[in-house]
Amino acid sequence: MEYKKGSDVLPAHLLEEIQEYVEGSLIYIPKKSGKVGWGHLSGARQAIDKRNKKIRYLFKNGETIDSLAEKFHLSEDTIRKIVYGKK
C-alpha cells in the first residue's frame, strides 16, 4: 500500500471536507473496483472447485468416504462436507 499526502492528490475543497471528519489521521481509501474473491487471481479457487467436482462424481459412482479421504489427502469430515454440501 502506498501512502500519499492528501494535499498532493486531492482538490482543496475535498481536502477541507475530509478534514472535518479526520484531521491529522491516516485513512485507507479502497480501490473503486470490487475486491476479487480468494484464489481467483492465482487459480487456486478453480483448482479446488475442480477437485471437489471430481470428489462428488466419484462419490456418486460408488467411492466411499474413507477411500476418497485417503485418495485426496483430506479428512473424512471434509469429504462429507464436499459430497453432502450444496453445489
Protein Blocks (a to p, Z undefined) as FASTA:
>chain_A
ZZddfklmpcfklmmmmmmmmghiacddddfbdcddehklnommmmmmmmmmmmmmmmmn
opafklmmmmnopafklmmmmmmmgZZ
